[in-house]
Amino acid sequence: MCNNGFKSNQSESLTAMTQTADVYQYVPLATLSPKERGDLLEKKTRDVVEETTGETTHDPDPGTTITGNKRGRNSAPFDFYLGDGKLRVEVKSAQLRWDKHMKRWQANFHHVKRAEYDLLYLAIYTPSGIYVFKHNHEYGESTTGKKQESCGGQINVYGPRNQESIEEATRVVLEKMGSMFVKYVALDTIEVPISVTRESYKDVPFATLSPTERGDILENAVRYDVVEVTTGEKTYDPDPGKTITGKKRGRNQAPFDFYLGDHRQRVEVKSAQLTWNKSMKCWEATFRHVKREQYDLLYLALYTPSGIYVFKHDDKYGIYTLGKQQESCGGKVYVFGPQNEESIEKATMAVLKKMSSMHVKTIEFDELKRSD
């Protein structure tokens, strides 16, 4: 079926994507990126582990690269050792968020690789605080087929269907996971360090949305306000196929985002936020899960404080492959600003200059909000 009404589609997307953001609007840590929040929750959970076990934790040895250089600590396959027995401990964190398709609150812990840890702790972020659990290696596990070995599986936690109250959903989740519960952590006990990225996106539209929520909005905008407008052709939803039981899959399970024109070119849209990399001392954006064999055209939407910059990728710029993960997880496209340049405005201009030959259109934030 062809979707051709930009304003109505955009309005539906914006409305649907604000439920989680509305609930977390004034909640501490809500304006952090998932990585920033994950790093803080890992640190707090590590404190919880030491407190509740009475044991000391130790940083892992991440090893060296093939050139002999020492890897960064975040390159280790688990987060820390516990005690003299050197138990390998992994911490996963997730936000309880609204799933508009399933009509329930849920938390999804990704990249769970059972072979790489001995103990797994889960930290669920909610408006009422952080709930820490010691996983029993069974609850909520979901495998990911051929992706399992290289990308890991998932642990999914669900609230009741059609229950819009996050307070009630949290209560139900705590009841389900009660046997694994370790400790409650109040949000006001977590000290948030100054973040260059967070300060740069303060009061910028969509900054408090998760990458998935923001990605859905940007995909919609690129499809209707960029691809259809600049090509003069209509777009069509893909056929996601059926499950092994014969049920029709959801549209978001298709290997690409939409078809373009009568020739049915497969189009994929990837979005990424320009963020500060404190290790590299530069602004960067990473477009993930790029699988070249699954699309004909790739559009990139770069989210910055000054607007959304849309590019038609040339299949060359910034491509990074992932070895054995490439087939199942896809590669990446990296975009870098100048090193040691902390101004995001100057970094954005430098990126635009580098990618000028691929630039298709700039979307202002008031264009995205005009039909809300």
C-alpha positions as CSV (number, residue, x, y, z in Angstrom):
1,M,0.0,0.0,0.0
2,C,1.3,3.5,-0.9
3,N,1.6,6.1,1.9
4,N,1.6,9.5,0.4
5,G,0.4,12.0,3.0
6,F,3.4,13.4,4.7
7,K,1.6,15.6,7.2
8,S,-0.7,12.9,8.5
9,N,2.0,10.3,8.7
10,Q,4.4,12.7,10.4
11,S,1.8,13.7,12.9
12,E,1.0,10.1,13.8
13,S,4.7,9.4,14.2
14,L,5.4,12.4,16.5
15,T,2.3,11.7,18.6
16,A,3.2,8.0,19.0
17,M,6.8,8.7,19.9
18,T,6.1,11.1,22.8
19,Q,4.5,8.7,25.3
20,T,7.8,7.5,26.8
21,A,9.4,11.0,26.6
22,D,6.4,12.6,28.3
23,V,6.6,10.1,31.3
24,Y,10.4,10.7,31.7
25,Q,10.3,14.4,30.9
26,Y,11.4,15.6,34.3
27,V,13.1,12.4,35.5
28,P,16.8,12.5,36.4
29,L,19.1,10.9,33.8
30,A,16.4,11.2,31.1
31,T,18.4,13.6,29.0
32,L,21.4,11.3,28.9
33,S,22.2,9.3,25.9
34,P,21.7,5.5,26.3
35,K,25.5,5.1,26.5
36,E,26.0,7.8,29.1
37,R,23.2,6.4,31.2
38,G,24.5,2.9,30.7
39,D,27.9,3.9,31.9
40,L,26.5,5.5,35.0
41,L,24.2,2.5,35.8
42,E,27.1,0.1,35.3
43,K,29.1,2.1,37.9
44,K,26.2,2.2,40.4
45,T,25.5,-1.5,39.9
46,R,29.1,-2.3,40.5
47,D,28.8,-0.4,43.9
48,V,25.7,-2.5,44.6
49,V,27.5,-5.7,43.8
50,E,30.4,-4.9,46.2
51,E,27.9,-3.8,48.9
52,T,25.7,-6.8,48.7
53,T,28.4,-9.5,48.3
54,G,31.1,-7.9,50.6
55,E,33.6,-8.6,47.9
56,T,35.9,-6.3,46.0
57,T,35.6,-5.8,42.2
58,H,38.5,-5.5,39.8
59,D,38.8,-4.1,36.3
60,P,39.3,-6.8,33.5
61,D,42.4,-6.9,31.3
62,P,41.1,-6.0,27.8
63,G,44.2,-7.4,26.1
64,T,46.0,-6.0,23.1
65,T,45.2,-5.4,19.5
66,I,46.9,-7.4,16.7
67,T,49.4,-4.6,16.4
68,G,50.3,-4.9,20.1
69,N,48.6,-1.8,21.4
70,K,46.6,-2.1,24.6
71,R,42.9,-2.0,24.1
72,G,40.6,0.4,26.0
73,R,38.9,-1.0,29.1
74,N,35.5,-0.9,27.3
75,S,36.9,-3.5,24.8
76,A,36.9,-6.2,27.4
77,P,34.1,-8.9,26.9
78,F,32.7,-8.3,30.4
79,D,32.6,-5.4,32.9
80,F,34.5,-6.5,35.9
81,Y,35.8,-9.3,38.1
82,L,34.3,-10.1,41.5
83,G,36.3,-11.3,44.4
84,D,39.4,-13.5,44.6
85,G,37.8,-16.2,42.6
86,K,37.7,-13.7,39.7
87,L,34.1,-14.3,38.7
88,R,33.4,-12.5,35.4
89,V,30.5,-10.0,35.9
90,E,28.5,-8.3,33.2
91,V,26.0,-5.5,33.8
92,K,23.2,-4.7,31.4
93,S,20.8,-1.8,31.7
94,A,17.6,-0.8,30.0
95,Q,14.9,1.8,30.2
96,L,11.3,0.8,30.8
97,R,9.6,2.3,27.7
98,W,6.3,2.2,25.9
99,D,5.9,-0.1,22.9
100,K,3.2,1.4,20.8
101,H,2.8,-1.8,18.7
102,M,2.4,-4.2,21.6
103,K,0.7,-1.5,23.8
104,R,2.8,-2.3,26.9
105,W,5.8,-1.0,28.8
106,Q,8.9,-3.1,28.3
107,A,12.7,-3.2,28.9
108,N,15.0,-4.9,26.4
109,F,18.6,-5.9,27.4
110,H,20.7,-6.4,24.2
111,H,24.0,-8.1,23.3
112,V,23.8,-10.8,26.0
113,K,26.6,-13.3,25.4
114,R,26.3,-16.0,28.0
115,A,29.7,-17.5,27.3
116,E,31.5,-14.3,28.3
117,Y,30.3,-13.9,31.9
118,D,29.7,-15.9,35.1
119,L,27.2,-13.5,36.7
120,L,24.8,-11.1,35.0
121,Y,23.2,-8.1,36.7
122,L,20.3,-6.2,35.2
123,A,19.5,-2.6,36.0
124,I,16.1,-1.3,35.0
125,Y,15.7,2.5,34.7
126,T,12.2,3.8,35.6
127,P,10.8,7.1,36.7
128,S,10.6,5.8,40.3
129,G,14.2,4.7,40.4
130,I,16.7,2.0,39.4
131,Y,15.9,-1.6,40.2
132,V,18.9,-4.0,40.2
133,F,18.5,-7.8,39.7
134,K,20.9,-10.7,39.6
135,H,19.7,-12.7,36.6
136,N,19.0,-16.4,36.9
137,H,20.2,-17.3,33.4
138,E,16.6,-18.1,32.4
139,Y,14.1,-15.3,32.8
140,G,13.1,-13.5,29.6
141,E,15.8,-14.9,27.4
142,S,15.4,-14.6,23.7
143,T,17.9,-15.9,21.1
144,T,18.6,-14.1,17.8
145,G,19.2,-16.9,15.4
146,K,22.5,-16.7,13.5
147,K,23.2,-13.4,15.2
148,Q,23.5,-15.1,18.5
149,E,27.2,-15.9,18.4
150,S,28.5,-12.6,17.2
151,C,25.9,-10.1,18.4
152,G,24.5,-11.9,21.5
153,G,20.9,-12.5,22.5
154,Q,18.3,-10.5,24.4
155,I,16.5,-10.5,27.7
156,N,13.0,-9.0,27.5
157,V,11.0,-7.8,30.4
158,Y,7.3,-6.9,29.8
159,G,4.6,-5.1,31.7
160,P,0.9,-6.0,31.1
161,R,-0.7,-5.5,27.7
162,N,-2.9,-2.3,27.4
163,Q,-1.7,-1.0,30.8
164,E,-0.6,2.6,30.1
165,S,0.4,3.4,33.7
166,I,4.1,3.0,34.0
167,E,3.7,2.9,37.8
168,E,1.5,-0.2,37.5
169,A,3.7,-1.7,34.9
170,T,6.7,-1.3,37.2
171,R,4.9,-2.9,40.0
172,V,4.0,-5.9,37.9
173,V,7.6,-6.2,36.6
174,L,9.0,-6.2,40.2
175,E,6.5,-8.9,41.1
176,K,7.5,-11.1,38.2
177,M,11.3,-10.6,38.9
178,G,11.0,-10.6,42.7
179,S,13.2,-13.7,43.2
180,M,16.1,-12.0,41.4
181,F,15.7,-8.6,43.1
182,V,18.9,-7.2,44.7
183,K,18.5,-3.6,45.5
184,Y,16.6,-0.4,44.7
185,V,18.7,2.7,43.9
186,A,17.1,6.2,44.2
187,L,17.8,8.5,41.2
188,D,18.9,11.4,43.4
189,T,21.8,9.2,44.7
190,I,23.4,9.1,41.2
191,E,25.9,11.9,40.5
192,V,25.7,12.9,36.9
193,P,29.0,14.3,35.5
194,I,29.1,17.2,33.0
195,S,28.6,16.0,29.5
196,V,29.7,17.9,26.4
197,T,27.0,16.2,24.3
198,R,24.2,16.7,26.8
199,E,25.0,20.4,27.2
200,S,25.1,20.9,23.4
201,Y,21.7,19.3,23.0
202,K,20.0,21.1,25.9
203,D,16.5,22.2,24.8
204,V,17.0,20.7,21.3
205,P,13.9,19.0,20.0
206,F,13.8,15.2,20.3
207,A,17.0,15.1,22.5
208,T,15.3,13.2,25.2
209,L,14.0,10.5,22.9
210,S,15.7,7.1,22.7
211,P,17.7,6.4,19.4
212,T,14.9,4.0,18.3
213,E,12.1,6.6,18.9
214,R,14.1,9.4,17.2
215,G,15.1,7.0,14.4
216,D,11.5,6.2,13.6
217,I,10.6,9.9,13.4
218,L,13.6,10.6,11.1
219,E,13.0,7.7,8.9
220,N,9.4,8.9,8.4
221,A,10.7,12.4,7.6
222,V,13.3,11.2,5.2
223,R,10.8,9.0,3.4
224,Y,8.1,11.5,2.8
225,D,9.8,14.9,3.0
226,V,13.0,14.0,1.3
227,V,13.0,10.9,-0.9
228,E,9.5,11.4,-2.3
229,V,10.0,15.1,-2.8
230,T,13.4,15.0,-4.4
231,T,12.8,12.0,-6.6
232,G,9.2,12.8,-7.5
233,E,8.3,9.1,-7.0
234,K,6.0,7.4,-4.5
235,T,7.2,5.1,-1.8
236,Y,5.7,1.8,-0.7
237,D,5.8,-0.3,2.4
238,P,7.8,-3.6,2.0
239,D,6.4,-7.0,2.5
240,P,8.0,-8.3,5.8
241,G,6.9,-11.9,5.0
242,K,5.6,-14.4,7.5
243,T,6.9,-16.2,10.5
244,I,7.5,-20.0,10.5
245,T,4.0,-20.4,12.0
246,G,2.5,-18.5,9.1
247,K,1.7,-15.3,10.9
248,K,2.4,-12.0,9.1
249,R,5.5,-10.2,10.5
250,G,5.3,-6.6,11.6
251,R,6.5,-3.9,9.1
252,N,9.5,-3.2,11.2
253,Q,10.8,-6.7,10.6
254,A,11.4,-6.2,6.9
255,P,15.1,-6.1,5.9
256,F,14.8,-2.5,4.5
257,D,12.5,0.4,5.2
258,F,10.5,1.0,1.9
259,Y,10.4,0.6,-1.8
260,L,10.9,3.6,-4.2
261,G,9.0,4.0,-7.4
262,D,7.7,1.6,-10.0
263,H,11.0,-0.2,-10.2
264,R,10.7,-1.0,-6.5
265,Q,14.2,0.1,-5.4
266,R,14.9,-1.1,-1.9
267,V,15.6,2.0,0.4
268,E,17.2,1.9,3.8
269,V,17.3,4.9,6.1
270,K,19.9,5.1,9.0
271,S,20.0,7.9,11.5
272,A,22.6,8.9,14.1
273,Q,23.3,11.7,16.5
274,L,26.5,13.8,16.3
275,T,28.0,13.1,19.8
276,W,31.3,14.0,21.5
277,N,33.8,11.2,21.7
278,K,35.9,12.1,24.8
279,S,38.5,9.5,24.0
280,M,39.1,10.6,20.4
281,K,38.4,14.3,21.3
282,C,36.1,14.9,18.4
283,W,32.4,14.9,17.4
284,E,31.3,11.8,15.6
285,A,28.2,9.9,14.4
286,T,27.9,6.2,13.9
287,F,25.3,4.7,11.6
288,R,25.0,1.0,12.7
289,H,23.7,-2.3,11.3
290,V,24.4,-1.4,7.6
291,K,23.8,-4.5,5.5
292,R,24.7,-3.6,1.9
293,E,23.1,-6.7,0.3
294,Q,19.7,-5.7,1.8
295,Y,19.2,-2.4,0.0
296,D,19.7,-0.5,-3.3
297,L,19.8,3.0,-1.9
298,L,21.0,4.1,1.6
299,Y,20.0,7.5,3.1
300,L,21.7,8.8,6.2
301,A,20.0,11.3,8.5
302,L,22.5,13.2,10.8
303,Y,20.8,14.6,13.9
304,T,22.5,17.8,15.2
305,P,21.4,20.8,17.3
306,S,21.1,22.9,14.1
307,G,18.8,20.5,12.3
308,I,18.7,17.2,10.4
309,Y,21.1,16.8,7.5
310,V,20.1,14.1,5.0
311,F,22.6,12.4,2.7
312,K,22.4,9.8,-0.1
313,H,25.3,7.5,0.7
314,D,27.8,6.7,-2.1
315,D,28.5,3.2,-0.8
316,K,32.1,4.3,0.1
317,Y,32.3,7.1,2.6
318,G,33.1,6.1,6.2
319,I,32.3,2.4,5.8
320,Y,33.7,0.1,8.5
321,T,33.4,-3.7,8.5
322,L,33.1,-5.9,11.6
323,G,34.8,-9.1,10.7
324,K,32.7,-12.2,11.6
325,Q,29.9,-9.9,12.8
326,Q,29.4,-8.3,9.4
327,E,27.0,-10.9,8.0
328,S,24.7,-11.1,10.9
329,C,25.0,-7.7,12.5
330,G,26.0,-5.5,9.6
331,G,28.7,-2.9,9.3
332,K,29.0,0.7,10.3
333,V,29.3,4.1,8.6
334,Y,31.4,6.5,10.7
335,V,31.4,10.3,10.4
336,F,34.0,12.4,12.2
337,G,34.5,16.1,12.9
338,P,38.0,17.6,13.4
339,Q,40.0,16.4,16.3
340,N,40.2,18.7,19.4
341,E,37.3,20.9,18.0
342,E,34.8,21.1,20.8
343,S,32.4,23.4,19.0
344,I,29.6,21.3,17.7
345,E,28.6,24.1,15.3
346,K,32.1,24.1,13.7
347,A,32.2,20.3,13.7
348,T,28.9,20.2,11.9
349,M,30.1,22.6,9.2
350,A,33.2,20.4,8.8
351,V,31.2,17.3,8.4
352,L,28.9,19.0,5.9
353,K,31.9,20.1,3.8
354,K,33.3,16.5,3.8
355,M,29.9,15.0,2.8
356,S,28.7,17.8,0.5
357,S,28.6,15.6,-2.6
358,M,26.1,13.4,-0.9
359,H,23.9,16.1,0.7
360,V,20.3,15.9,-0.4
361,K,18.4,18.2,2.0
362,T,18.4,19.9,5.4
363,I,15.3,19.4,7.6
364,E,14.6,22.2,10.1
365,F,13.1,21.2,13.4
366,D,10.0,23.3,12.8
367,E,9.3,21.2,9.7
368,L,9.1,18.1,11.8
369,K,6.9,19.8,14.4
370,R,4.5,21.6,12.0
371,S,1.9,18.8,11.9
372,D,2.2,17.7,15.5
